[in-house]
Amino acid sequence: MNSLLLLGRQPALGLAELESLYGSSVLTNIGDQAVIVALDAAQIDFNRLGGATKLCRVVHELDTVQWRQVEKFLMQAAPRHASQLPEGKLTLGLSVQGFDVNIRQLEATGLNLKKVIRKTGRSVRLVPNKELELNTAQVHHNKLTGPMGWELVIVTDGDRTVIGQTVQVQDIASYTYRDRERPKRDARVGMLPPKLAQLLINLAVGPLSAAPAPAGQIILDPFCGTGVLLQEAALMGYTPYGTDLEQRMIDYSGLNFDWLNTQYRLNLPADFAKLAKGDATNFVWDMPVNYVAGETYLGKPFTRPPAAEALAQTVADCNLIIKKFLRNIHSQVPAGTRFCLAVPAWATTNAPAAFKILPLVDQISDLGYNRVSFEHAGNDELIYFRPDQYVARQLLVLVKQ
Ligand SMILES: C[S@@+](CC[C@H](N)C(=O)[O-])C[C@H]1O[C@@H](n2cnc3c(N)ncnc32)[C@H](O)[C@@H]1O
């Protein structure tokens, strides 16, 4: 049975992540914010995805794109579905994408559905929509993925309609907890969001069908800072290996790792995360390393566009450090090793967003790497960016030649 995934704020990142893990042939876009995956929901490791917000089991595909027709179908199907559920009060939620309906029309459909289900003798509560899509907190709070919950996600791209039932939503509270509550944070080195760290790992690991199980596989972050990526790697079951120029960062990564180990009851040995102080431009890593993923040096933490000379200097500094790192590690890892590096890019305009890119991005093959490209996302779209930021992160997915 197919699945439907709703994508995060930057859908291209979520599509590249899914393509990296599951291959392009299983993905079919539907609208701008969702994708149909030709896999059963149970085959999708949703917890490790940084770029998808909801996982749904596709329950029906319709040729119509008219809301009235969709509603008619739901009115027939809902009592049948409700009769298969355990005794008790049902909580119903509706989310839509791509339809020309407003919240009142959606609510009217919800109330009609409630009526037909009630007629079968079962009580139903409808979760009120604040937006056309229920957010993940509402789904969580109303237990819509539980045995007595039922969230229908209805998406159209103007040609056809897919109806999904939500089975899992992103655990925002857990992301926020590990992002905000870890003991050591450092605004100066930047704050890699845990979701983005997951994305980097998934882009580095590549097709899961060809990858060994995570246990014992080592992910190296050569610019580990406070260790966000190391933490996410451990949560996914990989062995994290972090190095950084500054001893303070290595100490922070160690303390943050101990905290995660306790808080998430991972029961890993105290020395499980391998940590060492080292300059990525000349360090010799303990091998083997299976994957390389990390957020490199991002240069001065500008919040606003600086003077042209200051920007040129930072671009040159970052370019040199990252280039030297790529040259240094090249002889240390086997051919075929995959990397995903978040490197800086600077927003020259906001809407539409345009970026100043590192010169090395055009010299990847001269440096002895191939850039991985994706069918469902252009390489120029793989830039993590918030409109209130000046320094963005460009995601480079590379394979050593
Ligand atoms: C943008 S931060 C990475 C932050 C990290 N993702 C985290 O979770 O905190 C870049 C890190 O690169 C380190 N760094 C800068 N130059 C380096 C070099 N030549 N070798 C290794 N680390 C370096 C800095 O100390 C900093 O911790």
PDBQT file of the ligand as one rigid body, heavy atoms in Angstrom, charges set to zero:
ROOT
HETATM    1  C1  LIG A 501      29.251  26.134  12.354  1.00  0.00    +0.000 C 
HETATM    2  S1  LIG A 501      30.124  25.358  13.608  1.00  0.00    +0.000 S 
HETATM    3  C2  LIG A 501      29.395  23.770  13.693  1.00  0.00    +0.000 C 
HETATM    4  C3  LIG A 501      28.378  23.728  14.775  1.00  0.00    +0.000 C 
HETATM    5  C4  LIG A 501      27.874  22.359  15.032  1.00  0.00    +0.000 C 
HETATM    6  N1  LIG A 501      27.084  21.844  13.944  1.00  0.00    +0.000 N 
HETATM    7  C5  LIG A 501      27.113  22.241  16.341  1.00  0.00    +0.000 C 
HETATM    8  O1  LIG A 501      26.305  21.335  16.460  1.00  0.00    +0.000 OA
HETATM    9  O2  LIG A 501      27.341  23.004  17.262  1.00  0.00    +0.000 OA
HETATM   10  C6  LIG A 501      31.687  25.090  12.898  1.00  0.00    +0.000 C 
HETATM   11  C7  LIG A 501      32.710  24.484  13.828  1.00  0.00    +0.000 C 
HETATM   12  O3  LIG A 501      33.898  24.309  13.054  1.00  0.00    +0.000 OA
HETATM   13  C8  LIG A 501      34.996  24.481  13.911  1.00  0.00    +0.000 C 
HETATM   14  N2  LIG A 501      36.159  24.753  13.049  1.00  0.00    +0.000 N 
HETATM   15  C9  LIG A 501      36.509  25.900  12.431  1.00  0.00    +0.000 A 
HETATM   16  N3  LIG A 501      37.623  25.704  11.722  1.00  0.00    +0.000 NA
HETATM   17  C10 LIG A 501      37.965  24.400  11.850  1.00  0.00    +0.000 A 
HETATM   18  C11 LIG A 501      39.000  23.583  11.349  1.00  0.00    +0.000 A 
HETATM   19  N4  LIG A 501      39.958  24.069  10.562  1.00  0.00    +0.000 N 
HETATM   20  N5  LIG A 501      39.022  22.275  11.721  1.00  0.00    +0.000 NA
HETATM   21  C12 LIG A 501      38.085  21.769  12.530  1.00  0.00    +0.000 A 
HETATM   22  N6  LIG A 501      37.098  22.502  13.052  1.00  0.00    +0.000 NA
HETATM   23  C13 LIG A 501      37.023  23.794  12.705  1.00  0.00    +0.000 A 
HETATM   24  C14 LIG A 501      34.590  25.573  14.851  1.00  0.00    +0.000 C 
HETATM   25  O4  LIG A 501      35.310  25.471  16.080  1.00  0.00    +0.000 OA
HETATM   26  C15 LIG A 501      33.088  25.298  15.022  1.00  0.00    +0.000 C 
HETATM   27  O5  LIG A 501      32.876  24.541  16.187  1.00  0.00    +0.000 OA
ENDROOT
TORSDOF 0
